């Protein structure tokens, strides 16, 4: 069990801190904030590892990942490969669950974005450095195509359905756009499953006002439409495809009127 791994490794780190670095404890007990208040570059590896496991235990995978990367920057052999595979598996599971995401919507796109961060276009450094490179996580190689495909398909339909919710639509569309922006979106998408999910989609489905990637949506719809026709009879297929096409047709109509 991944939870057992977290607990065991965290306890091992805390025992080492008690024995070798009691000054990093607070009243003799582990407290990650005490360690983070310490100048992080001077903190021993075992302290950083303890903080990493604590974040994972609390399902804050992004912070845990950050500390794992810090340790690997210091020593790229700090963790054995089996540990790195387990940690990546743990991060992917927490991404899909999204328990501690304040928006209440898992950030499915973190399955690729967390491990491959493109330089910010608006950053000052990028304005003067045309060769700014993406920040690649040392864990990226352990993320599988199956992991990414699952995130694409689960996230696509979850966020698409949430766009029917007034409370979460604004945040759902942001994640929906990130999923459609995945560089292998069309290769990862399961259109057969999509036909089934299309049938379940609310009759009042609409894309949020903030949605702006109509070209990708149109490309997706033209393929998904075929799979809907292949799965359902004519009357049912027309009903489903009309529902999927409605936001696109509305957009094209108003765009034409504006022009």
Secondary structure, DSSP 8 states (H G I E B T S, - for coil): -HHHHHHHHHHHHHHHHHHH-GGGSBTTB--HHHHHHS-GGGS-HHHHHHHHHHHHHTT-HHHHHHHHHHHHHH-TTSS-HHHHHHHHHHHHHHHHH-TT-TTSS--TTHHHHTTEE---TTSHHHHH-TT---EE-TTGGGS-HHHHHHHHHHHHHHHHHHTT-TTTHHHHHHHHHHHHTSTTHHHH--HHHHHHHHHHS-TT----TT---HHHHHHHHHHHHHHHHHHS-HHHHHHHHHHHHHHHHHHHHHHHHH-
